[in-house]
Every structure is written in C-alpha cells, then in structure tokens.
Amino acid sequence: MSEALRAGRRELHRLIWREREGGPHPALAGILEQAKWRHVPEAALEAKAFDTLLGEIDAPHQGVALEAGPLPTYTLQELPRVFENARLLVGLDGVEDPHNLGAIARVAVAAGVDGLIVPKRRSAPLSAAASRASAGALEHLRTATVPNLREAVRRLQGQGLVAVGADPNGEASLYDPLPGEVDGRPPPRVLIFGGEGAGLGRSMRESLDVRVRVPMATTIGSLNVSTAAAVILFEWLRRDLSMPPGESR
C-alpha cells in the first residue's frame, strides 16, 4: 500500500481505515501523509463496516486499506517505445503463482531490471497478492502484458537484445560469456523464466539465442524460479558493476 501511494502509478480512489477512539492509529501517520500528498480521499469506517468490506474481498489488512485501480501495463505494440533503451528485461513464460511473480519482481527491481513482460494467458495476474509478495516492488516496475510472449521476444531481438532462457538443461553455464558479451560486460538482453514445473515452453526455447543453467554442487534438481532469478540477475548485476570506470549501465 505504501509503495502504491509512493509510486502513484495506479488510480488511487480512497484510503480507508478502521475507526477507533482517538482517531487513526499513530502507526498510520506515514501512510496518511502519503495519501494527503497524493490528494487521495480518506475515510474512517465503523469497525463492523470496515471488517465486512475487507472480509468480502478476503484482503489481509492492519486496520487500513487502499482502494485503487489496476496496475497500468503496456502492450505488445508499445514495446519498442517503452523499452527502447533497455539493457535488461525479464519475461515470464507460464509463471502462474502470484507469490513467485512477486518474488521475481522484487529481485528484478533490486537487480536493476528495466521492465517485466508477462503473457495474458497462463500467467499469475498482477494482483494485490503479487504486489504484496514483491514487497511493493511491482508498483515501480514497468510491466507489459502481451498476447504472445514469443512475438514480444522476437520484437526485442529486432531491437538488438539477446534472448536468454533460464533452463536447468541449458547448453551454457551462467558463468560463460553471453553472445555479444565484451570484456565481461553482458549485452542488452531479455531473460526468460519458465513456469513452475514445466519450465520453458518448446516454442520459446526455439526462439532463444542461448539457454543458461545455474551450475549446481549437487544433483538436487532445479531451483525454484524466484531463487533462480536471484542467482542469475545478481550475477549479471555483478558483471555490470565491474565495467570500467566512467561507463554507465
């Protein structure tokens, strides 16, 4: 909620809190201040009315809730403009658990990812649950929802991005140079993660420039998709930060 107010990307309709004697709880001071700064209407609801409202939508709360519109997203046609100068994007091919989507979004923001691309079908929605799982990071991440992720990847390849798939059976190690890598600095790229269990789809695998695997010390199987995202994205961030002084990412 606090990140939704801070980012200001959604339509913010109303901030409501559970009425209590003496006014709003002091712990809400920061949120109330943010709401005022964003000119969001505020209202105290009688305890029973508040609990009924929040119970109907089965939303966890701490006595406060923000009524807001959906997270704005971009379309397939807008990709060339929105991600024109992107150096690192993440695409999700069938990630259907909102907690995984949120965890990946949180890692992506921390690792400097420029945007997220998700298909309209076979994907977790950009829901309140996903935003909570991202600790609010999803509110700050430019996101495109596309009818065909494979077509989106092709468009990005046409803009010069290398398409990389995370695959436990990939032909390249995470620590190998990527196609187009110069002096240890990765090229502009879009990294695709497959869904829970199924991994990357066949048509997506065929569209990629390279598939990378995370080397494992033991044969315990593959990593959870959000864990793999953390390992790969922070290795690439390390490489980006190791570029010669004076250059920028």
C-alpha positions as CSV (number, residue, x, y, z in Angstrom):
1,M,0.0,0.0,0.0
2,S,2.7,2.4,0.9
3,E,4.6,1.7,-2.3
4,A,1.4,2.1,-4.4
5,L,1.0,5.5,-2.8
6,R,4.7,6.4,-3.3
7,A,4.8,5.2,-6.9
8,G,1.5,6.8,-7.9
9,R,1.1,4.7,-11.0
10,R,-2.4,3.4,-10.2
11,E,-5.6,5.3,-10.0
12,L,-5.9,5.9,-6.2
13,H,-9.6,6.1,-5.2
14,R,-9.8,6.1,-1.4
15,L,-7.8,5.3,1.7
16,I,-10.0,3.8,4.4
17,W,-9.2,2.8,8.0
18,R,-11.0,1.1,10.8
19,E,-12.5,3.6,13.1
20,R,-11.0,3.8,16.6
21,E,-11.4,6.0,19.6
22,G,-8.9,8.8,19.4
23,G,-8.6,8.8,15.6
24,P,-6.2,6.8,13.3
25,H,-3.5,4.7,14.9
26,P,-0.2,6.6,15.2
27,A,1.4,3.9,13.1
28,L,-0.7,5.1,10.1
29,A,0.8,8.6,10.2
30,G,3.2,7.9,7.3
31,I,0.5,6.4,5.1
32,L,-1.9,9.2,5.8
33,E,0.7,11.7,4.9
34,Q,1.4,10.0,1.6
35,A,-2.3,9.9,0.9
36,K,-2.7,13.6,1.5
37,W,0.3,14.3,-0.7
38,R,-1.3,12.3,-3.5
39,H,-4.7,14.0,-2.8
40,V,-6.3,10.6,-2.1
41,P,-9.7,10.9,-0.3
42,E,-9.7,9.4,3.2
43,A,-12.4,7.9,5.3
44,A,-12.8,6.2,8.6
45,L,-15.3,3.4,8.6
46,E,-17.1,2.0,11.6
47,A,-15.3,-1.2,12.7
48,K,-18.1,-3.5,11.6
49,A,-18.5,-1.9,8.2
50,F,-14.7,-2.0,7.7
51,D,-14.4,-5.6,8.6
52,T,-17.4,-6.6,6.4
53,L,-15.9,-4.7,3.4
54,L,-12.5,-6.3,3.8
55,G,-13.9,-9.7,4.5
56,E,-15.9,-9.6,1.2
57,I,-12.7,-9.3,-0.8
58,D,-10.7,-11.5,1.5
59,A,-7.9,-9.0,1.8
60,P,-5.4,-9.0,4.7
61,H,-5.1,-5.7,6.5
62,Q,-3.9,-4.0,9.6
63,G,-6.9,-1.7,10.0
64,V,-6.2,0.2,6.8
65,A,-6.8,-0.4,3.1
66,L,-6.3,1.5,-0.2
67,E,-9.0,1.3,-2.9
68,A,-7.1,1.6,-6.2
69,G,-7.3,0.7,-9.8
70,P,-5.3,-2.0,-11.6
71,L,-1.6,-1.6,-12.2
72,P,-1.1,0.1,-15.6
73,T,0.7,-2.1,-18.2
74,Y,2.0,-1.7,-21.7
75,T,1.0,-3.5,-24.9
76,L,3.0,-5.5,-27.4
77,Q,2.8,-2.6,-29.8
78,E,4.3,-0.3,-27.2
79,L,7.3,-2.4,-26.5
80,P,9.7,-0.7,-29.0
81,R,8.9,2.7,-27.5
82,V,8.7,1.8,-23.8
83,F,11.8,-0.4,-23.7
84,E,13.8,1.4,-26.4
85,N,16.9,1.8,-24.4
86,A,16.5,-1.1,-22.0
87,R,19.6,-3.1,-21.2
88,L,17.9,-5.8,-19.1
89,L,14.3,-7.1,-19.3
90,V,12.6,-10.1,-17.7
91,G,9.9,-12.2,-19.3
92,L,7.8,-14.9,-17.6
93,D,6.7,-17.9,-19.6
94,G,3.9,-19.5,-17.6
95,V,4.7,-18.4,-14.1
96,E,1.3,-18.9,-12.5
97,D,2.0,-18.5,-8.8
98,P,1.5,-14.8,-7.7
99,H,4.0,-15.3,-4.9
100,N,6.6,-16.3,-7.4
101,L,5.7,-13.4,-9.7
102,G,6.0,-11.0,-6.8
103,A,9.3,-12.5,-5.6
104,I,10.8,-12.2,-9.1
105,A,9.6,-8.6,-9.4
106,R,11.3,-7.8,-6.1
107,V,14.6,-9.3,-7.2
108,A,14.2,-7.6,-10.6
109,V,13.9,-4.2,-9.1
110,A,16.8,-4.8,-6.7
111,A,19.0,-6.0,-9.6
112,G,18.2,-3.0,-11.8
113,V,15.9,-4.7,-14.3
114,D,14.3,-2.2,-16.7
115,G,11.0,-4.0,-17.2
116,L,8.9,-7.1,-16.9
117,I,6.9,-8.8,-19.7
118,V,4.1,-11.3,-18.9
119,P,1.7,-13.1,-21.2
120,K,-2.0,-12.5,-20.8
121,R,-2.7,-16.3,-20.5
122,R,-1.0,-18.8,-18.3
123,S,0.4,-16.2,-16.0
124,A,-0.3,-15.1,-12.5
125,P,-2.3,-11.8,-12.5
126,L,-0.7,-8.5,-11.4
127,S,-2.9,-8.7,-8.3
128,A,-2.7,-7.3,-4.8
129,A,-1.3,-10.7,-3.7
130,A,1.6,-10.4,-6.3
131,S,2.3,-6.8,-5.2
132,R,2.4,-7.8,-1.5
133,A,4.7,-10.7,-2.4
134,S,7.0,-8.2,-4.1
135,A,7.1,-6.0,-1.0
136,G,5.7,-3.3,-3.2
137,A,8.4,-3.6,-5.9
138,L,5.9,-4.4,-8.6
139,E,4.5,-0.9,-8.2
140,H,7.7,0.5,-9.5
141,L,8.5,-2.0,-12.3
142,R,7.4,-1.1,-15.9
143,T,5.3,-4.1,-17.0
144,A,4.0,-5.2,-20.4
145,T,1.2,-7.8,-20.7
146,V,1.3,-9.4,-24.2
147,P,-0.9,-11.9,-26.0
148,N,2.2,-13.7,-27.3
149,L,5.4,-13.7,-25.4
150,R,7.3,-15.4,-28.2
151,E,6.4,-12.5,-30.5
152,A,7.4,-10.0,-27.9
153,V,10.8,-11.7,-27.6
154,R,11.2,-11.5,-31.4
155,R,10.5,-7.8,-31.4
156,L,13.1,-7.2,-28.7
157,Q,15.6,-9.3,-30.6
158,G,15.0,-7.0,-33.5
159,Q,15.9,-4.1,-31.2
160,G,19.3,-5.7,-30.5
161,L,18.5,-7.5,-27.3
162,V,19.9,-11.1,-26.8
163,A,17.2,-13.5,-25.7
164,V,18.4,-15.7,-22.9
165,G,16.4,-18.5,-21.3
166,A,16.9,-19.8,-17.7
167,D,17.0,-23.6,-18.2
168,P,18.5,-26.3,-15.9
169,N,19.4,-28.2,-19.1
170,G,20.8,-25.1,-20.9
171,E,23.8,-25.5,-23.1
172,A,25.7,-22.7,-21.4
173,S,26.7,-22.1,-17.8
174,L,25.6,-18.9,-16.1
175,Y,29.3,-18.0,-15.8
176,D,30.0,-18.4,-19.5
177,P,30.1,-15.3,-21.7
178,L,26.9,-14.4,-23.4
179,P,26.6,-13.9,-27.2
180,G,27.8,-10.3,-27.7
181,E,29.5,-10.0,-24.3
182,V,32.5,-7.8,-24.4
183,D,35.2,-7.6,-21.7
184,G,32.9,-9.3,-19.2
185,R,30.0,-6.9,-19.7
186,P,26.8,-8.6,-20.8
187,P,25.0,-7.2,-23.8
188,P,21.4,-5.8,-23.7
189,R,19.3,-8.8,-23.0
190,V,15.9,-10.2,-22.2
191,L,15.9,-13.1,-19.7
192,I,13.0,-15.6,-19.9
193,F,12.0,-17.8,-17.0
194,G,9.7,-20.8,-17.5
195,G,6.7,-21.8,-15.4
196,E,6.7,-23.8,-12.2
197,G,7.3,-27.5,-13.0
198,A,7.0,-27.2,-16.8
199,G,9.8,-24.8,-17.4
200,L,10.2,-23.0,-20.7
201,G,7.8,-23.9,-23.5
202,R,9.1,-25.6,-26.6
203,S,8.3,-22.7,-28.9
204,M,10.0,-20.3,-26.5
205,R,13.1,-22.5,-26.3
206,E,13.4,-22.4,-30.1
207,S,13.2,-18.6,-30.1
208,L,16.1,-18.0,-27.7
209,D,19.6,-17.1,-28.6
210,V,21.0,-19.1,-25.7
211,R,19.8,-21.1,-22.7
212,V,21.8,-20.8,-19.5
213,R,21.9,-23.1,-16.5
214,V,22.9,-22.4,-12.9
215,P,25.7,-24.8,-12.0
216,M,24.8,-27.0,-9.0
217,A,27.1,-28.5,-6.5
218,T,24.8,-31.5,-6.0
219,T,22.1,-33.1,-8.1
220,I,19.1,-31.9,-6.2
221,G,17.1,-30.9,-9.2
222,S,16.3,-27.3,-10.3
223,L,15.9,-24.2,-8.2
224,N,12.6,-22.5,-7.5
225,V,12.0,-20.0,-10.3
226,S,12.4,-16.9,-8.0
227,T,15.6,-18.3,-6.5
228,A,17.0,-18.9,-9.9
229,A,16.0,-15.3,-10.8
230,A,18.0,-14.0,-7.8
231,V,21.1,-16.0,-8.7
232,I,21.2,-15.1,-12.4
233,L,20.2,-11.4,-12.1
234,F,22.7,-10.7,-9.3
235,E,25.5,-12.4,-11.2
236,W,24.7,-10.2,-14.1
237,L,24.5,-7.1,-11.9
238,R,28.0,-8.0,-10.6
239,R,29.2,-8.1,-14.2
240,D,27.6,-4.8,-15.0
241,L,29.1,-3.1,-11.9
242,S,32.5,-4.4,-12.9
243,M,32.6,-2.4,-16.1
244,P,35.4,0.2,-16.5
245,P,35.0,3.5,-14.5
246,G,33.3,6.2,-16.4
247,E,30.8,3.9,-18.2
248,S,27.2,3.7,-17.0
249,R,24.8,0.8,-17.1
